[in-house]
Amino acid sequence: MSKRTETVIIVGATSDIACATARALATQYNLILAGRNSEVLKAIAQDIMVRTDCVVSTLPFEALNTEDHAELVASCFEQADSIAGAVVCHGFLPDQVQAQRDWELARKTLDVNFTSCVSVLEPLMARLETQGRGFIAVISSVAGDRGRQSNYLYGAAKGGLSVYLQGLRNRGAHSGVHVLTVKPGFVATAMTLGLVNPNSFLVAQPQQVARDIVRGIRRRRNVVYSRWFWRIIMLIIRTIPECIFKRLRL
Ligand SMILES: NC(=O)c1ccc[n+]([C@@H]2O[C@H](COP(=O)([O-])OP(=O)(O)OC[C@H]3O[C@@H](n4cnc5c(N)ncnc54)[C@H](OP(=O)(O)O)[C@@H]3O)[C@@H](O)[C@H]2O)c1
């Protein structure tokens, strides 16, 4: 029987970073895992339950079905005695050049990485505001800190998400709801398979990002870069004057 009294919702729970975060949070909370692949989701839930005495349930989540998201949030609050917070992890990285030629792909990039986060977070914030406590941690990206030709559609969605989270944080601060923006650099996950060298020092493992997320939640941080040195890298990148930046091949 689980001794945990509070539950955390993980959206996009089949993501490698989400999985690692779920395992880290399972030491303290029961979990509701939401994702679109029910078989994988159930396998993750089963694996966490055999390793801990955490109660893990699963719910279907398709990011593009934004009209279902308020109901998803409502079911989470009906299922659990007490919701401590949520971690929103889903995301989609397209081939930038292909997305420039294919509007449907471009729109999917914006919808999965931005619109669907808003459609989940609005009802979630309303619920947490009502209970007067809780946390929301959302995975944005360093790609949202400055637009680059190699990934500006994904970057624009993440940049929009980061600004949205600033506003949500400001809103939550008046009712005891903590909002954490997580900005990973490169992470060795399914998303970057074949795109990054997983052994490079610049590339984090999902477990390292998960540790940063859990620490950020506990310390009620506003923005966490993962790994930490991306804060410095992005500070330098942001300070390059636009007249020079636009000429670089980035
Ligand atoms: N990896 C990096 O270098 C990096 C860097 C910065 C930020 N991030 C962000 O970190 C987060 C986690 O990504 P990851 O690196 O862990 O990659 P990942 O393992 O590929 O996870 C992506 C997740 O998004 C889900 N997803 C994609 N489209 C969806 C849709 N239409 N409906 C529902 N779920 C959908 C995937 O579900 P399925 O399993 O069903 O496909 C999967 O759970 C994302 O927000 C990503 O943008 C990653």
PDBQT file of the ligand as one rigid body, heavy atoms in Angstrom, charges set to zero:
ROOT
HETATM    1  N1  LIG A 301      16.147  16.086 -26.558  1.00  0.00    +0.000 N 
HETATM    2  C1  LIG A 301      16.565  17.355 -26.591  1.00  0.00    +0.000 C 
HETATM    3  O1  LIG A 301      17.715  17.645 -26.985  1.00  0.00    +0.000 OA
HETATM    4  C2  LIG A 301      15.662  18.452 -26.111  1.00  0.00    +0.000 A 
HETATM    5  C3  LIG A 301      16.199  19.751 -25.983  1.00  0.00    +0.000 A 
HETATM    6  C4  LIG A 301      15.385  20.787 -25.541  1.00  0.00    +0.000 A 
HETATM    7  C5  LIG A 301      14.074  20.527 -25.231  1.00  0.00    +0.000 A 
HETATM    8  N2  LIG A 301      13.559  19.268 -25.373  1.00  0.00    +0.000 N 
HETATM    9  C6  LIG A 301      12.151  19.060 -25.038  1.00  0.00    +0.000 C 
HETATM   10  O2  LIG A 301      12.065  18.048 -24.053  1.00  0.00    +0.000 OA
HETATM   11  C7  LIG A 301      10.758  17.474 -24.106  1.00  0.00    +0.000 C 
HETATM   12  C8  LIG A 301      10.877  15.968 -24.045  1.00  0.00    +0.000 C 
HETATM   13  O3  LIG A 301      11.480  15.498 -25.233  1.00  0.00    +0.000 OA
HETATM   14  P1  LIG A 301      12.514  14.267 -25.257  1.00  0.00    +0.000 P 
HETATM   15  O4  LIG A 301      13.836  14.841 -25.566  1.00  0.00    +0.000 OA
HETATM   16  O5  LIG A 301      12.329  13.436 -24.034  1.00  0.00    +0.000 OA
HETATM   17  O6  LIG A 301      12.062  13.511 -26.579  1.00  0.00    +0.000 OA
HETATM   18  P2  LIG A 301      11.170  12.229 -26.840  1.00  0.00    +0.000 P 
HETATM   19  O7  LIG A 301      11.630  11.085 -26.021  1.00  0.00    +0.000 OA
HETATM   20  O8  LIG A 301      11.148  12.085 -28.323  1.00  0.00    +0.000 OA
HETATM   21  O9  LIG A 301       9.732  12.673 -26.298  1.00  0.00    +0.000 OA
HETATM   22  C9  LIG A 301       8.803  13.401 -27.036  1.00  0.00    +0.000 C 
HETATM   23  C10 LIG A 301       7.462  13.129 -26.402  1.00  0.00    +0.000 C 
HETATM   24  O10 LIG A 301       6.458  13.938 -27.012  1.00  0.00    +0.000 OA
HETATM   25  C11 LIG A 301       5.363  13.093 -27.304  1.00  0.00    +0.000 C 
HETATM   26  N3  LIG A 301       4.559  13.605 -28.404  1.00  0.00    +0.000 N 
HETATM   27  C12 LIG A 301       4.981  14.072 -29.603  1.00  0.00    +0.000 A 
HETATM   28  N4  LIG A 301       3.933  14.403 -30.366  1.00  0.00    +0.000 NA
HETATM   29  C13 LIG A 301       2.820  14.145 -29.619  1.00  0.00    +0.000 A 
HETATM   30  C14 LIG A 301       1.440  14.287 -29.844  1.00  0.00    +0.000 A 
HETATM   31  N5  LIG A 301       0.948  14.753 -31.011  1.00  0.00    +0.000 N 
HETATM   32  N6  LIG A 301       0.575  13.926 -28.858  1.00  0.00    +0.000 NA
HETATM   33  C15 LIG A 301       1.043  13.438 -27.681  1.00  0.00    +0.000 A 
HETATM   34  N7  LIG A 301       2.346  13.282 -27.414  1.00  0.00    +0.000 NA
HETATM   35  C16 LIG A 301       3.226  13.638 -28.367  1.00  0.00    +0.000 A 
HETATM   36  C17 LIG A 301       5.995  11.755 -27.671  1.00  0.00    +0.000 C 
HETATM   37  O11 LIG A 301       5.028  10.725 -27.644  1.00  0.00    +0.000 OA
HETATM   38  P3  LIG A 301       5.315   9.291 -28.327  1.00  0.00    +0.000 P 
HETATM   39  O12 LIG A 301       6.239   8.564 -27.392  1.00  0.00    +0.000 OA
HETATM   40  O13 LIG A 301       3.977   8.685 -28.414  1.00  0.00    +0.000 OA
HETATM   41  O14 LIG A 301       5.958   9.583 -29.658  1.00  0.00    +0.000 OA
HETATM   42  C18 LIG A 301       7.012  11.668 -26.545  1.00  0.00    +0.000 C 
HETATM   43  O15 LIG A 301       6.417  11.276 -25.360  1.00  0.00    +0.000 OA
HETATM   44  C19 LIG A 301      10.099  18.000 -25.373  1.00  0.00    +0.000 C 
HETATM   45  O16 LIG A 301       9.237  19.070 -25.031  1.00  0.00    +0.000 OA
HETATM   46  C20 LIG A 301      11.273  18.539 -26.170  1.00  0.00    +0.000 C 
HETATM   47  O17 LIG A 301      10.872  19.560 -27.063  1.00  0.00    +0.000 OA
HETATM   48  C21 LIG A 301      14.326  18.219 -25.788  1.00  0.00    +0.000 A 
ENDROOT
TORSDOF 0
